[in-house]
Amino acid sequence: MKTLKYIALSLLVAASTTACKDDPELQTTDIGPEMTVVSVDASGVYGGKVDFEVAMTDRYPLSTLKAQIFFDDEMVAEEVIRTKTDGTYKGAVTLPFYKNIPDGEATLRLVGQNIRFGQTTVERPLAVSRPKPAYLNFVLNDVEYRMEPTGNDYEYAVTDDFPQKPQGYISTPELDDAGSVVTFGYDTETAGIVADSTDPIPYANSNAGEFTITFNLKTFEGSPFIKLLFDGTEMTMLDNDNYYIVTTLTQNQAYTLTGVADFADWNVDLDFFERKNASNPEELSFLPMTGMYKVTANFKHSYLKIEAMKSATELATLNDDGSGAIWAIGGTEVGKPTLKNAYGWSPEDGGMCLARVADKKYQLTLVAGISINASSFDFKFFHQKTWGGEFGGDDITTASDIVKINDSGNLGLVEGKTLDLGGIYRFTVDVTGGNTAAVLTVEKVGEQQLPPADITVNGTQMTQIDVDNYQLELDLTQGQTLTLGGGDAFTPAWINPDFFEAVSATSVKLVPVAGKYRITANLATKVIDALVLKADGSGLATLGDDGHGAVYFIGYGIGSPAAADQPGWTTEKGVCVPESAPGIYKMTAQAGLEGSTTLGQRFRVSGWSGKFFKNRGWDGLGTFSLAPGTEAFLSIAGDGNIEIASGVTLDEGATYCLTLDVTAGNDKPVLSMVKK
């Protein structure tokens, strides 16, 4: 950094105009304010404040006083004070905290300006240095762990019992008399630790327990981070949960993945890899045809995902000669490695690459109850992992007696058929006859035991739908007590309050009116929920002409069991609301931010746009009206959609009760909303 001499200069602002003769002329001056530096700091620390005080007078009204810090010729910080009249002005400008910048000399430039653009500039040298606080804090889940100096230059460390992934940020103590504090978090774009951030740093150890976390206040380097090696080459960290590598994989060649302590328990896509050596689970044999692939290690789902690539940065697509790749995209009833990873019709997130097992033949293997719903599914094959080229109904055929293909090319179960729970099914797409004459074969190639949980309700065993989900249909009366059992003393984390009220840790009572209900239990999320059924159990209940049955919210703003589960305009995901009293349908929920996954936060704080329907379809009600006082929360748009009132935001974490009243008739629905 260079030291520039004291300067007092005037800046001439030239203005050329092409206005009409009646336009006012821009008035400027080449003389700036008179400036006297009363006081200014001669030194500062990175992240700290630099104070200044300047007296200013001028024959014209004043405009601004700017304090600017320059490293060499680059301005790195600026503070602007609005000025009007002659006087003394005080302020402070913050020194930025960059990595690897040495101690040295910067320049503090003070620039005064009047309303006629006349400027005066004063420069002073500023000695700057990197602070060495006595300690740092590692902040994890609002708990502070004191990091002490290690003796290495600017390095701090703390040793404690941590989870395997202690995702926290670093904070300094106060660095100066002004109380300046700098935080350090993670930036995904630069894949490194940066200042002025509290985004969690993805520290990760091979396992949970006692280990040491470090951070260097000069280089911004930290540890530990997981180092994954695929066949000896380090994988790149994509985000907190994903590491990847793009490489050429050769059919039948063995590869190893090292750096994951529990890799023996991970899911490996059996369309792509096979573990042949039980004593060495890190060794994998590649099954499909040789080519370029992206290998992604996903820690969230403990899954090794493989995708065919066209180049180092482009995913493969299906070529006219039948080479390349085919992708499966579908609803929430199909996903790898399990249904927990089913993203629905979201190609970028949920598209699954089929394995090219032979020339012009592609394979997708799914397990009923684990990676595909055994009783209902809907997905189709595409030429790429985006919308566009696809296998329509005229482009693909099948002779399967289990799976059908509709006119749009979507795959589903033949009416009256189900997959065997635990059955391993192989879907093979053959494009030997061309991409518009594909042939699908579906065969059961094995079975896999699902881990049973034996969940019971009042002693009756629930039916296992997949590895996590169970259900039971019962005729119930309002206020009836239900006792949960089995599942290693399964205790719910959340119970839908529209249907149930907790009596104890393992028992509930029914809130709505008497009827037939399908009770559901999810072992992964530990959620107890329900749906209203028709009296004969033939399907979901609908709102009858007499105002009894069930209603469904379809649209945006309401989800269940969390706001992130909003149905959008997907009818089959409509949120079921039961009849709490004759003709009254009530939903009680907390408010949460858009995308909230917190159980119970089912109302978005803003951004509603949806309606209640008589079924999971487009059978609508009459025009909604609002009960007195409800306009403080809701409004009805011109298209009849329910929205949050203009300028209103629900309080995050607060509980609200939304009621639909059809006692005056289905064509006269009335909405009310109160804050509990």
C-alpha positions as CSV (number, residue, x, y, z in Angstrom):
1,M,0.0,0.0,0.0
2,K,1.3,3.4,-1.0
3,T,1.4,6.6,1.1
4,L,0.1,9.5,-0.7
5,K,0.9,13.1,0.4
6,Y,-1.7,15.5,1.9
7,I,-3.7,16.9,-1.0
8,A,-6.3,19.6,-1.1
9,L,-7.7,19.9,-4.6
10,S,-10.7,21.1,-6.4
11,L,-12.7,19.0,-8.9
12,L,-14.2,20.7,-11.9
13,V,-17.4,19.0,-12.9
14,A,-18.1,19.8,-16.6
15,A,-21.6,19.6,-17.8
16,S,-22.6,19.9,-21.4
17,T,-26.2,20.3,-22.3
18,T,-28.3,20.1,-25.4
19,A,-31.4,21.3,-23.7
20,C,-33.9,23.8,-25.1
21,K,-33.2,27.5,-24.4
22,D,-35.9,27.5,-21.6
23,D,-34.3,24.6,-19.7
24,P,-32.5,25.6,-16.5
25,E,-28.7,25.6,-16.7
26,L,-26.9,23.2,-14.4
27,Q,-25.0,25.3,-11.9
28,T,-21.5,24.0,-11.0
29,T,-18.4,25.3,-9.3
30,D,-14.8,24.4,-9.3
31,I,-14.4,25.4,-5.6
32,G,-15.1,22.9,-2.9
33,P,-15.8,23.4,0.8
34,E,-13.2,24.6,3.3
35,M,-12.2,21.5,5.3
36,T,-10.4,21.3,8.6
37,V,-9.5,17.8,10.0
38,V,-10.3,18.1,13.7
39,S,-9.2,14.5,14.5
40,V,-8.7,11.2,12.7
41,D,-7.4,7.8,13.7
42,A,-3.8,7.2,12.5
43,S,-4.2,3.4,12.8
44,G,-6.9,0.6,12.7
45,V,-7.3,-3.1,12.7
46,Y,-9.0,-5.1,10.0
47,G,-12.7,-5.4,11.0
48,G,-12.5,-2.4,13.3
49,K,-13.6,1.2,13.0
50,V,-11.6,4.3,11.9
51,D,-13.0,7.5,13.5
52,F,-12.8,10.9,11.9
53,E,-14.1,14.4,12.7
54,V,-14.1,17.2,10.1
55,A,-15.2,20.9,10.2
56,M,-16.7,22.1,6.9
57,T,-17.7,25.6,5.7
58,D,-18.8,26.8,2.2
59,R,-20.6,29.7,0.6
60,Y,-22.9,27.1,-1.0
61,P,-25.0,24.6,0.9
62,L,-23.0,21.4,1.7
63,S,-23.9,18.0,0.2
64,T,-21.8,15.1,1.5
65,L,-18.7,14.1,3.4
66,K,-17.2,10.8,2.3
67,A,-14.6,8.8,4.2
68,Q,-12.9,6.4,1.9
69,I,-10.2,3.8,2.6
70,F,-7.8,2.8,-0.2
71,F,-5.4,-0.2,-0.4
72,D,-3.0,1.1,-3.0
73,D,-5.2,2.5,-5.7
74,E,-8.3,0.4,-4.9
75,M,-11.1,1.8,-2.7
76,V,-12.1,-1.0,-0.2
77,A,-14.4,0.9,2.1
78,E,-16.6,4.0,2.1
79,E,-18.8,5.9,4.6
80,V,-21.1,8.7,3.4
81,I,-22.5,11.4,5.7
82,R,-25.2,13.7,4.4
83,T,-24.4,17.4,5.1
84,K,-26.4,20.6,4.6
85,T,-25.1,23.4,6.7
86,D,-21.7,24.5,7.9
87,G,-20.5,22.5,10.9
88,T,-18.4,19.7,12.4
89,Y,-19.2,16.2,11.3
90,K,-18.1,13.0,13.0
91,G,-18.2,9.4,11.7
92,A,-16.4,6.1,11.4
93,V,-15.6,3.8,8.5
94,T,-15.0,0.1,8.9
95,L,-11.8,-1.5,7.7
96,P,-12.6,-4.7,5.6
97,F,-11.4,-8.0,6.9
98,Y,-9.7,-9.8,4.0
99,K,-7.6,-13.0,4.1
100,N,-3.9,-13.0,3.5
101,I,-3.6,-9.2,3.5
102,P,-0.4,-8.2,5.4
103,D,-0.1,-5.4,7.9
104,G,0.9,-2.1,6.2
105,E,-0.2,1.4,5.3
106,A,-3.5,2.4,3.7
107,T,-4.9,5.8,2.7
108,L,-7.8,7.5,4.4
109,R,-9.4,9.9,1.9
110,L,-11.9,12.5,3.2
111,V,-13.9,14.1,0.4
112,G,-16.2,17.1,1.0
113,Q,-18.8,18.2,-1.6
114,N,-21.3,21.1,-2.0
115,I,-24.5,21.1,-3.9
116,R,-22.7,22.6,-7.0
117,F,-20.4,19.5,-7.2
118,G,-17.4,21.4,-5.9
119,Q,-15.1,19.0,-4.0
120,T,-12.2,19.2,-1.6
121,T,-10.1,16.2,-0.8
122,V,-7.8,15.5,2.1
123,E,-5.7,12.3,2.5
124,R,-4.1,10.9,5.6
125,P,-1.9,7.8,6.0
126,L,-3.5,5.0,7.9
127,A,-1.5,2.1,9.5
128,V,-3.5,-1.1,9.3
129,S,-2.9,-4.4,10.9
130,R,-4.6,-7.8,11.4
131,P,-5.9,-8.3,15.0
132,K,-4.8,-11.1,17.2
133,P,-7.6,-11.4,19.7
134,A,-7.0,-13.5,22.8
135,Y,-9.6,-16.1,21.6
136,L,-12.3,-16.8,19.0
137,N,-15.8,-18.3,19.4
138,F,-17.1,-21.3,17.5
139,V,-20.9,-20.9,17.5
140,L,-22.8,-24.1,17.1
141,N,-26.6,-24.2,17.7
142,D,-26.4,-21.0,19.8
143,V,-23.7,-22.5,22.0
144,E,-20.3,-20.8,22.0
145,Y,-17.1,-22.9,22.1
146,R,-14.0,-20.9,23.0
147,M,-11.1,-21.3,20.5
148,E,-7.7,-20.7,21.9
149,P,-4.5,-19.7,20.0
150,T,-2.5,-22.8,19.0
151,G,0.9,-21.1,18.7
152,N,0.8,-21.3,14.9
153,D,0.5,-18.0,13.2
154,Y,-3.1,-16.7,13.6
155,E,-4.5,-20.2,14.2
156,Y,-7.1,-21.0,16.8
157,A,-8.6,-24.3,17.9
158,V,-11.1,-26.0,20.2
159,T,-11.3,-29.6,21.2
160,D,-14.7,-31.0,22.4
161,D,-17.3,-33.6,21.8
162,F,-18.9,-32.6,18.5
163,P,-21.4,-34.2,16.2
164,Q,-20.0,-35.7,13.0
165,K,-20.9,-32.5,11.1
166,P,-20.7,-29.5,13.5
167,Q,-22.2,-26.9,11.2
168,G,-21.4,-23.5,12.8
169,Y,-19.7,-20.2,12.3
170,I,-16.7,-18.3,13.8
171,S,-17.0,-15.0,15.8
172,T,-14.3,-12.7,17.1
173,P,-14.6,-10.9,20.5
174,E,-14.8,-7.1,20.3
175,L,-11.8,-5.9,18.3
176,D,-11.8,-2.2,19.3
177,D,-13.4,0.4,21.6
178,A,-16.4,0.7,19.3
179,G,-17.3,-3.0,19.9
180,S,-16.6,-4.2,16.4
181,V,-17.1,-7.9,15.9
182,V,-16.4,-10.0,12.8
183,T,-18.0,-13.3,11.9
184,F,-16.8,-15.9,9.5
185,G,-19.1,-18.3,7.6
186,Y,-19.1,-20.4,4.5
187,D,-19.6,-19.2,0.9
188,T,-20.8,-21.9,-1.5
189,E,-19.9,-19.9,-4.6
190,T,-16.2,-19.7,-3.7
191,A,-16.3,-22.9,-1.7
192,G,-14.5,-21.4,1.2
193,I,-14.7,-19.5,4.5
194,V,-15.4,-15.7,4.2
195,A,-15.7,-12.8,6.6
196,D,-19.0,-11.1,7.5
197,S,-21.1,-14.3,7.2
198,T,-22.8,-16.6,9.6
199,D,-23.7,-19.2,7.0
200,P,-22.7,-22.6,8.6
201,I,-19.1,-23.8,7.8
202,P,-19.4,-27.4,6.7
203,Y,-16.9,-28.8,9.2
204,A,-17.1,-32.6,9.1
205,N,-15.2,-35.4,10.8
206,S,-15.1,-39.1,9.9
207,N,-17.3,-39.7,13.0
208,A,-18.9,-38.0,15.9
209,G,-17.1,-37.7,19.3
210,E,-14.1,-35.7,20.6
211,F,-12.1,-34.0,17.9
212,T,-10.5,-30.6,17.2
213,I,-11.9,-27.7,15.1
214,T,-9.4,-25.1,13.8
215,F,-9.6,-21.8,12.0
216,N,-6.8,-19.5,10.8
217,L,-7.6,-15.8,11.1
218,K,-5.2,-14.9,8.3
219,T,-5.6,-17.6,5.7
220,F,-9.2,-18.4,6.5
221,E,-8.3,-22.1,6.4
222,G,-10.1,-24.5,8.8
223,S,-10.4,-28.1,9.7
224,P,-11.6,-30.8,9.7
225,F,-13.2,-31.2,6.3
226,I,-14.0,-34.6,4.8
227,K,-11.6,-35.6,2.1
228,L,-13.1,-38.1,-0.2
229,L,-11.0,-40.0,-2.7
230,F,-12.6,-41.8,-5.6
231,D,-10.1,-44.2,-7.1
232,G,-7.3,-42.1,-5.5
233,T,-8.5,-38.7,-6.9
234,E,-10.0,-36.2,-4.5
235,M,-13.7,-35.4,-5.0
236,T,-14.9,-31.8,-5.2
237,M,-17.2,-30.5,-2.5
238,L,-20.5,-29.3,-4.2
239,D,-22.3,-28.3,-1.0
240,N,-22.6,-29.4,2.6
241,D,-24.0,-32.8,1.7
242,N,-22.5,-33.6,-1.7
243,Y,-19.1,-34.3,-3.1
244,Y,-18.6,-35.2,-6.8
245,I,-16.1,-36.2,-9.4
246,V,-16.5,-36.4,-13.2
247,T,-14.4,-39.2,-14.7
248,T,-14.3,-42.1,-17.2
249,L,-15.6,-45.3,-15.8
250,T,-14.7,-48.6,-17.4
251,Q,-17.1,-51.6,-17.5
252,N,-16.2,-54.4,-15.0
253,Q,-13.3,-52.4,-13.6
254,A,-13.0,-52.0,-9.8
255,Y,-13.0,-48.6,-8.1
256,T,-12.6,-47.5,-4.5
257,L,-14.2,-44.8,-2.4
258,T,-12.3,-43.8,0.7
259,G,-13.0,-41.2,3.4
260,V,-16.5,-42.3,4.5
261,A,-16.3,-44.1,7.8
262,D,-19.6,-45.9,7.4
263,F,-19.5,-46.5,3.7
264,A,-20.3,-50.2,4.2
265,D,-23.8,-49.0,5.3
266,W,-24.3,-46.7,2.3
267,N,-26.7,-47.3,-0.6
268,V,-24.9,-48.0,-3.8
269,D,-27.0,-47.8,-7.0
270,L,-27.0,-51.5,-8.1
271,D,-27.7,-50.5,-11.7
272,F,-24.2,-49.0,-11.7
273,F,-22.0,-50.6,-9.1
274,E,-21.7,-54.0,-7.3
275,R,-19.9,-54.8,-4.1
276,K,-18.1,-58.0,-4.9
277,N,-15.8,-58.2,-1.9
278,A,-17.7,-58.3,1.4
279,S,-14.4,-57.8,3.4
280,N,-13.7,-54.6,1.4
281,P,-16.9,-52.6,1.0
282,E,-15.0,-49.6,-0.4
283,E,-14.3,-51.6,-3.5
284,L,-16.9,-51.3,-6.3
285,S,-17.2,-53.0,-9.7
286,F,-18.7,-50.8,-12.4
287,L,-21.5,-52.5,-14.4
288,P,-22.7,-50.4,-17.3
289,M,-20.9,-49.6,-20.6
290,T,-17.7,-47.6,-20.5
291,G,-18.1,-43.8,-20.6
292,M,-17.9,-40.5,-18.8
293,Y,-19.9,-40.3,-15.6
294,K,-20.5,-38.0,-12.6
295,V,-20.1,-39.8,-9.3
296,T,-21.8,-38.0,-6.4
297,A,-21.4,-39.0,-2.7
298,N,-24.5,-37.7,-0.9
299,F,-24.2,-37.7,2.9
300,K,-27.9,-36.7,3.5
301,H,-29.1,-40.0,2.0
302,S,-25.9,-42.0,2.4
303,Y,-26.0,-42.6,-1.3
304,L,-23.6,-42.9,-4.2
305,K,-25.4,-41.5,-7.3
306,I,-24.1,-42.0,-10.8
307,E,-25.1,-39.8,-13.9
308,A,-23.9,-40.2,-17.5
309,M,-22.1,-37.1,-18.8
310,K,-21.6,-35.6,-22.3
311,S,-18.6,-33.6,-21.2
312,A,-17.0,-32.5,-17.9
313,T,-19.9,-30.1,-17.4
314,E,-22.8,-31.3,-19.4
315,L,-25.1,-34.2,-18.6
316,A,-25.6,-36.8,-21.3
317,T,-28.7,-36.8,-23.5
318,L,-30.2,-39.5,-25.8
319,N,-28.6,-39.3,-29.2
320,D,-30.2,-40.2,-32.5
321,D,-28.1,-43.3,-32.7
322,G,-29.4,-44.6,-29.4
323,S,-26.3,-43.7,-27.4
324,G,-26.1,-41.3,-24.5
325,A,-28.5,-41.5,-21.7
326,I,-32.2,-41.9,-20.7
327,W,-33.7,-40.2,-17.7
328,A,-36.7,-41.1,-15.5
329,I,-38.6,-38.3,-13.9
330,G,-41.8,-38.7,-11.9
331,G,-44.0,-38.1,-8.9
332,T,-43.3,-38.6,-5.2
333,E,-43.9,-42.4,-5.6
334,V,-40.5,-43.1,-7.1
335,G,-37.0,-42.1,-6.0
336,K,-33.5,-43.3,-5.4
337,P,-32.1,-44.5,-3.1
338,T,-35.4,-44.5,-1.2
339,L,-38.7,-42.7,-1.4
340,K,-37.3,-40.1,1.0
341,N,-35.4,-38.8,-2.0
342,A,-38.4,-38.6,-4.2
343,Y,-38.6,-35.0,-5.6
344,G,-41.7,-35.4,-7.7
345,W,-41.9,-33.7,-11.1
346,S,-38.7,-31.8,-10.5
347,P,-36.2,-32.9,-13.1
348,E,-33.2,-31.0,-11.9
349,D,-33.5,-32.6,-8.4
350,G,-35.3,-35.9,-9.0
351,G,-34.3,-37.0,-12.5
352,M,-32.8,-40.5,-12.3
353,C,-30.2,-41.7,-14.9
354,L,-30.8,-45.1,-16.3
355,A,-27.7,-47.3,-16.7
356,R,-26.6,-48.0,-20.3
357,V,-26.1,-51.8,-19.8
358,A,-25.7,-52.6,-23.5
359,D,-25.8,-50.8,-26.9
360,K,-29.2,-49.0,-27.1
361,K,-30.4,-50.6,-23.9
362,Y,-31.0,-48.7,-20.6
363,Q,-31.9,-50.1,-17.2
364,L,-33.6,-48.8,-14.0
365,T,-34.0,-51.1,-11.0
366,L,-36.4,-50.2,-8.2
367,V,-37.5,-51.9,-5.0
368,A,-41.2,-51.9,-4.2
369,G,-41.8,-50.2,-0.8
370,I,-38.3,-48.7,-0.8
371,S,-37.6,-46.8,-4.0
372,I,-41.1,-47.2,-5.7
373,N,-44.6,-47.2,-4.2
374,A,-46.0,-50.7,-4.4
375,S,-49.6,-49.6,-5.0
376,S,-49.4,-46.4,-7.0
377,F,-46.8,-44.6,-9.1
378,D,-46.6,-42.2,-12.0
379,F,-43.4,-41.4,-14.0
380,K,-42.0,-41.4,-17.5
381,F,-38.8,-41.5,-19.5
382,F,-37.1,-38.5,-21.0
383,H,-34.2,-37.9,-23.4
384,Q,-32.5,-35.5,-20.9
385,K,-32.7,-34.4,-17.3
386,T,-34.9,-31.5,-18.2
387,W,-38.3,-30.9,-19.8
388,G,-38.4,-31.3,-23.5
389,G,-37.6,-34.5,-25.4
390,E,-39.6,-37.4,-24.0
391,F,-41.0,-40.8,-24.7
392,G,-44.7,-40.0,-25.4
393,G,-47.4,-42.6,-25.7
394,D,-46.6,-43.2,-29.4
395,D,-42.8,-43.5,-28.7
396,I,-42.8,-46.4,-26.3
397,T,-44.7,-49.6,-25.8
398,T,-44.8,-52.5,-23.4
399,A,-46.2,-56.0,-23.1
400,S,-46.0,-56.0,-19.3
401,D,-49.1,-57.3,-17.5
402,I,-48.1,-55.2,-14.4
403,V,-47.1,-51.8,-15.8
404,K,-49.1,-49.8,-18.3
405,I,-48.2,-46.8,-20.5
406,N,-50.8,-44.1,-21.1
407,D,-51.3,-41.9,-24.1
408,S,-48.8,-39.3,-22.7
409,G,-46.1,-42.0,-22.1
410,N,-46.6,-42.0,-18.3
411,L,-46.0,-45.3,-16.5
412,G,-48.4,-46.6,-13.9
413,L,-49.9,-49.8,-12.6
414,V,-52.4,-51.9,-14.5
415,E,-55.7,-51.6,-12.8
416,G,-56.1,-54.1,-10.0
417,K,-52.3,-54.8,-9.9
418,T,-49.8,-54.0,-7.2
419,L,-46.1,-54.7,-6.9
420,D,-44.9,-57.2,-4.3
421,L,-43.7,-55.4,-1.3
422,G,-39.9,-55.8,-1.2
423,G,-39.9,-57.0,-4.8
424,I,-36.9,-55.9,-7.0
425,Y,-38.2,-54.7,-10.4
426,R,-36.1,-54.0,-13.4
427,F,-37.4,-51.6,-16.0
428,T,-35.5,-51.9,-19.3
429,V,-35.9,-49.5,-22.2
430,D,-34.7,-50.8,-25.6
431,V,-34.3,-48.2,-28.4
432,T,-32.8,-50.7,-31.0
433,G,-35.8,-49.8,-33.2
434,G,-35.2,-46.1,-32.8
435,N,-35.9,-43.5,-30.2
436,T,-39.6,-43.2,-31.4
437,A,-40.1,-47.0,-31.2
438,A,-38.8,-47.9,-27.8
439,V,-39.8,-51.1,-26.0
440,L,-40.2,-51.3,-22.2
441,T,-39.9,-54.6,-20.4
442,V,-40.6,-54.9,-16.7
443,E,-39.4,-58.0,-14.7
444,K,-39.2,-59.0,-11.1
445,V,-35.6,-60.0,-10.6
446,G,-35.5,-60.7,-6.8
447,E,-36.8,-59.8,-3.4
448,Q,-35.6,-57.7,-0.5
449,Q,-36.7,-57.9,3.1
450,L,-38.2,-54.7,4.4
451,P,-37.5,-53.9,8.0
452,P,-40.8,-54.4,9.8
453,A,-41.9,-52.2,12.7
454,D,-45.2,-53.8,13.7
455,I,-46.9,-50.5,14.5
456,T,-50.4,-51.0,16.1
457,V,-53.4,-48.9,16.8
458,N,-55.6,-50.2,19.7
459,G,-53.8,-53.5,19.3
460,T,-54.5,-53.8,15.5
461,Q,-51.4,-54.0,13.4
462,M,-51.0,-51.3,10.8
463,T,-50.3,-52.3,7.1
464,Q,-46.8,-51.6,6.0
465,I,-46.9,-49.5,2.8
466,D,-43.1,-49.0,2.4
467,V,-40.0,-49.0,4.5
468,D,-41.2,-46.0,6.5
469,N,-45.0,-45.7,6.0
470,Y,-47.8,-47.6,7.7
471,Q,-51.6,-47.2,7.6
472,L,-54.8,-48.5,9.1
473,E,-58.4,-47.8,8.2
474,L,-60.9,-47.6,11.1
475,D,-64.4,-46.5,11.9
476,L,-64.0,-43.9,14.7
477,T,-66.3,-41.8,16.9
478,Q,-65.5,-38.2,17.9
479,G,-63.4,-38.2,21.1
480,Q,-62.5,-41.8,20.8
481,T,-59.1,-42.7,22.3
482,L,-56.4,-44.4,20.2
483,T,-53.4,-46.1,21.6
484,L,-50.2,-46.5,19.6
485,G,-48.0,-49.6,20.1
486,G,-45.0,-51.5,18.7
487,G,-42.3,-50.0,16.6
488,D,-39.8,-50.1,19.5
489,A,-42.1,-47.8,21.5
490,F,-42.7,-45.5,18.6
491,T,-43.4,-42.0,19.9
492,P,-44.7,-39.4,17.4
493,A,-42.7,-36.2,16.9
494,W,-45.9,-34.5,15.5
495,I,-49.6,-35.3,15.5
496,N,-51.9,-33.6,13.1
497,P,-54.1,-31.4,15.4
498,D,-56.9,-31.3,12.9
499,F,-57.5,-35.0,13.5
500,F,-56.0,-35.8,16.9
501,E,-55.4,-34.4,20.3
502,A,-52.6,-35.9,22.4
503,V,-53.7,-37.7,25.5
504,S,-50.2,-39.1,26.4
505,A,-46.9,-39.9,24.7
506,T,-48.5,-42.9,22.9
507,S,-52.3,-42.1,22.8
508,V,-54.5,-39.6,21.1
509,K,-58.2,-38.9,20.8
510,L,-60.1,-38.1,17.6
511,V,-61.0,-34.5,17.1
512,P,-63.4,-34.5,14.1
513,V,-66.8,-36.0,13.8
514,A,-67.5,-39.7,13.6
515,G,-66.6,-41.5,10.3
516,K,-64.1,-43.8,8.6
517,Y,-60.5,-42.6,8.7
518,R,-57.2,-43.8,7.3
519,I,-54.6,-43.3,10.0
520,T,-51.0,-43.0,8.8
521,A,-47.7,-43.3,10.6
522,N,-44.3,-42.4,9.1
523,L,-41.3,-43.8,11.0
524,A,-38.8,-41.5,9.3
525,T,-40.5,-38.3,10.2
526,K,-42.4,-39.7,13.2
527,V,-45.6,-38.1,12.0
528,I,-49.1,-39.4,12.8
529,D,-51.7,-38.1,10.3
530,A,-55.0,-39.1,8.8
531,L,-57.3,-38.9,5.8
532,V,-61.1,-38.9,5.7
533,L,-62.6,-41.8,3.8
534,K,-66.0,-42.5,2.3
535,A,-68.2,-44.6,4.6
536,D,-67.7,-47.7,2.5
537,G,-63.9,-47.2,2.4
538,S,-63.9,-47.0,-1.4
539,G,-61.8,-43.8,-1.6
540,L,-61.2,-40.4,-0.1
541,A,-64.3,-38.6,1.3
542,T,-65.7,-35.6,-0.7
543,L,-67.8,-32.7,0.4
544,G,-71.4,-33.8,0.0
545,D,-74.4,-31.6,-0.9
546,D,-75.4,-31.8,2.7
547,G,-72.1,-30.1,3.8
548,H,-70.6,-33.3,5.3
549,G,-67.4,-35.2,4.4
550,A,-64.1,-33.5,3.8
551,V,-62.5,-30.5,2.0
552,Y,-59.1,-30.1,0.4
553,F,-56.8,-27.1,0.0
554,I,-55.0,-27.0,-3.3
555,G,-52.6,-24.2,-4.2
556,Y,-49.8,-22.3,-2.4
557,G,-49.5,-21.1,1.2
558,I,-50.8,-24.2,3.1
559,G,-48.9,-27.5,3.4
560,S,-48.9,-30.5,5.7
561,P,-47.1,-31.5,7.9
562,A,-44.9,-28.4,7.0
563,A,-45.1,-25.4,4.7
564,A,-42.6,-27.1,2.4
565,D,-45.2,-29.7,1.7
566,Q,-47.7,-27.3,0.0
567,P,-49.5,-29.1,-2.9
568,G,-49.2,-26.3,-5.4
569,W,-51.6,-27.0,-8.2
570,T,-51.1,-30.8,-7.9
571,T,-54.6,-32.0,-7.1
572,E,-53.6,-35.4,-5.7
573,K,-51.5,-33.6,-3.0
574,G,-54.4,-31.5,-1.8
575,V,-54.3,-31.0,2.0
576,C,-57.3,-32.9,3.6
577,V,-59.2,-31.0,6.3
578,P,-61.8,-32.9,8.3
579,E,-65.2,-31.9,9.6
580,S,-64.7,-30.7,13.2
581,A,-68.5,-30.1,13.6
582,P,-71.4,-30.3,11.2
583,G,-70.6,-28.2,8.2
584,I,-67.4,-26.8,9.9
585,Y,-63.9,-27.6,8.7
586,K,-61.1,-26.4,10.8
587,M,-57.3,-26.3,10.4
588,T,-55.0,-25.2,13.2
589,A,-51.3,-24.5,12.4
590,Q,-48.3,-22.5,13.1
591,A,-46.9,-20.0,10.6
592,G,-43.5,-20.6,9.0
593,L,-41.3,-19.2,6.3
594,E,-41.7,-20.4,2.7
595,G,-40.1,-23.8,2.4
596,S,-40.2,-24.4,6.2
597,T,-39.7,-28.0,7.1
598,T,-40.5,-27.5,10.7
599,L,-43.3,-29.9,11.6
600,G,-46.5,-28.0,12.4
601,Q,-45.5,-24.8,10.6
602,R,-48.1,-25.4,7.9
603,F,-49.2,-21.8,7.1
604,R,-46.8,-19.7,5.1
605,V,-46.3,-16.3,6.6
606,S,-47.1,-14.8,3.2
607,G,-47.6,-15.7,-0.4
608,W,-50.9,-17.6,-0.3
609,S,-52.8,-18.4,-3.5
610,G,-55.2,-21.3,-3.4
611,K,-58.7,-22.6,-2.7
612,F,-60.7,-25.2,-0.8
613,F,-62.2,-27.9,-3.1
614,K,-64.8,-30.6,-2.6
615,N,-62.3,-33.3,-3.5
616,R,-58.7,-33.7,-4.7
617,G,-59.8,-32.4,-8.1
618,W,-61.3,-29.2,-9.5
619,D,-64.8,-29.5,-8.0
620,G,-65.0,-26.1,-6.5
621,L,-67.2,-24.3,-4.0
622,G,-69.0,-21.1,-4.4
623,T,-67.4,-17.7,-4.0
624,F,-65.6,-17.4,-0.7
625,S,-66.6,-14.6,1.8
626,L,-64.8,-13.5,4.9
627,A,-66.3,-13.6,8.4
628,P,-66.0,-10.2,10.3
629,G,-62.4,-9.6,11.4
630,T,-60.9,-12.1,9.0
631,E,-59.9,-9.3,6.6
632,A,-57.1,-8.5,9.0
633,F,-55.5,-11.7,7.8
634,L,-57.0,-12.8,4.5
635,S,-58.4,-11.4,1.2
636,I,-60.2,-13.0,-1.8
637,A,-58.5,-12.2,-5.1
638,G,-60.4,-11.5,-8.3
639,D,-59.9,-15.1,-9.4
640,G,-61.5,-16.3,-6.2
641,N,-58.2,-17.5,-4.7
642,I,-57.6,-17.1,-1.0
643,E,-54.6,-14.8,-0.3
644,I,-52.9,-13.1,2.6
645,A,-54.3,-9.5,3.0
646,S,-52.2,-6.8,1.4
647,G,-49.4,-5.6,3.6
648,V,-50.0,-8.5,6.1
649,T,-47.4,-11.0,7.2
650,L,-48.3,-13.7,9.7
651,D,-46.1,-14.0,12.8
652,E,-43.5,-16.7,12.4
653,G,-44.1,-19.4,15.0
654,A,-47.5,-18.1,16.0
655,T,-50.5,-20.4,15.9
656,Y,-53.6,-19.6,13.8
657,C,-57.0,-21.3,13.3
658,L,-58.5,-21.3,9.8
659,T,-62.2,-22.3,9.6
660,L,-64.3,-23.0,6.5
661,D,-68.1,-22.8,7.3
662,V,-70.5,-24.3,4.8
663,T,-73.5,-24.5,7.0
664,A,-75.3,-22.0,4.8
665,G,-74.6,-24.2,1.8
666,N,-71.6,-25.3,-0.3
667,D,-72.3,-22.3,-2.6
668,K,-71.9,-19.9,0.2
669,P,-68.6,-20.8,1.9
670,V,-67.4,-18.5,4.7
671,L,-63.8,-18.3,5.9
672,S,-62.6,-17.1,9.3
673,M,-59.2,-16.8,10.7
674,V,-58.0,-16.0,14.3
675,K,-54.6,-15.9,16.0
676,K,-54.6,-18.2,19.0
